[in-house]
Amino acid sequence: MNLPNKLTVLRIIMIPVFMIFAFPYPDWFPFVSEMAWFIKCKDIVAFTVFVVASITDFLDGYIARKNNLVTDFGKFLDPIADKLLVTASLLSLAKVSDAYVWATMIILIREFVVTGIRLVAAGKGVVIAAGKMGKLKTATQMIAISVLLFAPVLPVGIIRTTIFLVGNIVMAVSVLLTIISGVEYIYQNRSLLESK
């Protein structure tokens, strides 16, 4: 397994770690009342883990292209790692606002459609790599989520409110790009869906 693929696997391993710190815990969960230290630092750790995981997303693609290490395994696993990371982070944001539930659903619908097309393509011996619009969509999602995860780390005030506003604007752009890239993906690969 080459370095880019190892980075992709590392990103997948980091997702449960992120979830432990980013997801809310119910009041009845054992030891929650005794874990004040954990509650206090969990936002910072969740933000840090997400940023590190996002950096591995950039690095694995960069290293693979620069050193001619692109593999079918990487083309297959990298988008899955991205989808899992984005889905986990959006679910963690649902506690902040119901709007993120809508964003999550739109993004998941797009990803299921794209995955379905990829499976059809794989059945025909074709591997489809992520396109430019898909990469731009992923980049804006990562930026938006990073900003929105950073905001709770800040003390309540105008700066925190402004950071949330910026994150929401970038998230709206990423949802729009999600829709556009999904339509583009279907159109570009429509021949795979046509029956002979």
C-alpha positions in Angstrom: 0.0 0.0 0.0 1.5 3.3 -1.1 1.7 6.5 1.0 -1.4 8.3 -0.5 -3.6 5.2 0.2 -2.2 5.0 3.8 -3.2 8.6 4.3 -6.7 7.8 3.1 -7.0 4.8 5.5 -5.7 7.1 8.3 -8.5 9.6 7.5 -11.1 6.8 7.8 -9.6 5.7 11.1 -9.8 9.3 12.4 -13.5 9.5 11.7 -14.6 7.5 14.8 -12.1 9.6 16.9 -13.8 12.7 15.6 -17.2 11.3 16.4 -16.3 10.6 20.0 -15.5 14.3 20.5 -17.9 16.0 18.1 -21.2 14.1 18.8 -23.4 15.1 21.7 -24.0 12.8 24.6 -27.4 12.4 26.2 -27.7 13.3 29.9 -28.4 9.6 30.9 -25.1 8.5 29.3 -22.8 7.0 31.9 -20.3 9.4 33.6 -21.4 12.5 31.6 -21.8 14.5 34.8 -18.4 13.4 36.0 -16.7 14.2 32.6 -16.6 18.0 32.8 -13.0 18.0 31.6 -14.0 16.0 28.5 -17.0 18.3 27.8 -14.7 21.3 28.1 -12.1 20.2 25.6 -14.2 18.2 23.2 -14.9 21.0 20.7 -11.3 21.9 20.4 -10.3 18.2 19.9 -13.1 17.7 17.3 -12.0 20.8 15.4 -8.4 19.7 15.4 -9.1 16.1 14.3 -11.3 17.3 11.5 -8.7 19.8 10.2 -5.9 17.1 10.3 -8.2 14.7 8.5 -9.0 17.3 5.9 -5.3 18.0 5.4 -4.7 14.3 4.7 -7.4 14.5 2.0 -5.4 17.2 0.3 -2.1 15.5 0.8 -3.1 12.0 -0.5 -4.3 13.4 -3.8 -1.3 15.8 -4.1 1.3 13.1 -3.4 -0.5 10.5 -5.7 -0.6 12.9 -8.6 2.9 14.3 -8.1 4.6 10.9 -7.8 2.4 9.0 -10.2 1.0 6.9 -7.4 -2.7 7.1 -8.5 -4.3 3.6 -8.1 -7.8 2.2 -8.6 -7.9 1.5 -4.9 -7.2 5.2 -4.1 -9.8 6.3 -6.7 -12.3 4.1 -5.0 -11.4 4.7 -1.3 -10.7 8.4 -1.3 -14.2 9.5 -2.2 -15.6 7.1 0.4 -13.3 8.6 3.1 -14.5 12.1 2.1 -18.1 11.1 2.3 -17.8 9.5 5.7 -15.9 12.5 7.1 -18.3 15.1 5.7 -21.4 13.1 6.8 -20.0 12.6 10.3 -19.2 16.3 10.7 -22.5 17.5 9.3 -24.4 15.1 11.7 -22.3 16.6 14.6 -23.5 20.1 13.5 -27.1 19.1 13.6 -27.1 19.9 17.3 -26.3 23.6 16.4 -29.0 24.2 13.8 -31.7 22.2 12.0 -30.5 23.8 8.7 -27.5 21.4 8.8 -29.9 18.5 8.7 -31.2 19.8 5.3 -27.6 20.3 4.1 -26.7 16.8 5.2 -29.7 15.3 3.4 -28.9 17.1 0.1 -25.3 16.1 0.3 -26.1 12.5 1.1 -28.6 12.2 -1.8 -25.9 13.5 -4.2 -23.4 11.1 -2.8 -25.7 8.1 -3.0 -26.5 8.9 -6.6 -22.8 9.3 -7.5 -21.9 6.1 -5.6 -24.6 4.3 -7.5 -23.2 5.5 -10.9 -19.7 4.5 -9.7 -21.0 1.0 -8.9 -22.6 0.7 -12.4 -19.3 1.9 -13.9 -17.3 -0.6 -11.8 -19.5 -3.4 -13.0 -18.5 -2.4 -16.6 -14.8 -2.2 -15.7 -14.7 1.6 -15.6 -13.2 3.5 -12.7 -14.4 7.1 -12.4 -12.2 9.6 -10.6 -13.5 12.7 -9.0 -14.0 15.7 -11.4 -13.0 19.3 -10.8 -16.4 20.4 -9.7 -16.6 17.5 -7.3 -13.2 18.5 -5.8 -14.3 22.1 -5.5 -17.5 20.9 -3.8 -15.5 18.9 -1.3 -13.1 21.7 -0.7 -15.9 24.2 0.1 -17.6 21.6 2.4 -14.3 21.1 4.3 -13.8 24.8 4.7 -17.4 25.4 5.8 -17.3 22.6 8.3 -13.9 23.7 9.7 -15.2 27.2 10.2 -18.4 25.9 11.8 -16.5 23.5 14.1 -14.1 26.3 15.1 -16.9 28.8 16.1 -17.9 26.9 19.3 -14.3 27.0 20.5 -14.6 30.8 20.8 -16.2 32.6 23.7 -19.8 33.8 23.1 -19.7 37.2 21.4 -19.6 39.1 18.2 -16.5 37.2 16.8 -18.1 33.9 17.4 -21.4 35.1 15.8 -19.4 36.4 12.8 -17.5 33.1 12.4 -20.8 31.2 12.4 -22.2 33.6 9.7 -19.2 33.1 7.5 -19.4 29.3 8.0 -23.1 29.4 7.0 -22.4 31.4 3.9 -19.7 29.0 2.8 -22.0 26.0 3.7 -24.7 27.5 1.4 -22.2 27.7 -1.4 -21.0 24.1 -0.8 -24.6 22.9 -0.9 -25.2 24.7 -4.2 -22.0 23.2 -5.6 -23.1 19.8 -4.4 -26.3 20.1 -6.5 -24.5 21.4 -9.5 -21.7 18.8 -9.4 -24.3 16.1 -8.9 -26.2 17.1 -12.0 -22.9 17.5 -13.9 -21.8 14.0 -12.8 -25.1 12.4 -13.9 -24.9 14.2 -17.3 -21.3 13.3 -18.0 -21.9 9.6 -17.1 -25.3 9.2 -18.6 -24.0 6.7 -21.2 -23.4 4.3 -18.3 -27.0 4.4 -17.4 -28.4 3.9 -20.9 -29.6 0.4 -21.6 -28.4 -1.1 -24.8 
